[in-house]
Amino acid sequence: MRVIAKGRKQKGWSIEKNCTGYGNGLGGCGALLLVEQDDIYETRASYQGETDHCRTFKCPECGVETDFKDGEIPGAIWDKTRKK
């Protein structure tokens, strides 16, 4: 196999995401970020006695947290995220 065009350095799984503040009151700055698996952590939100377990990242530009939507993170990565 030959490399036609070199890619970026990769440390495990990553995804490009915009800072939106989704799940945290919105208000993100819109920055496009390369979110790596080590940037993702578990957060929890409780509503009427129910607790949701979310996977979240914090924008380095504005400090706003954005949650991932269901299905955006592979199960193996979901299980490896650290608790905040």
Secondary structure, DSSP 8 states (H G I E B T S, - for coil): ---SS------S-EEEEE---TTTTS-----EEEEEGGG-EEEEEEETTEEEEEEEEE-TTT--EEE--TTSS-HHHHHH-EE-
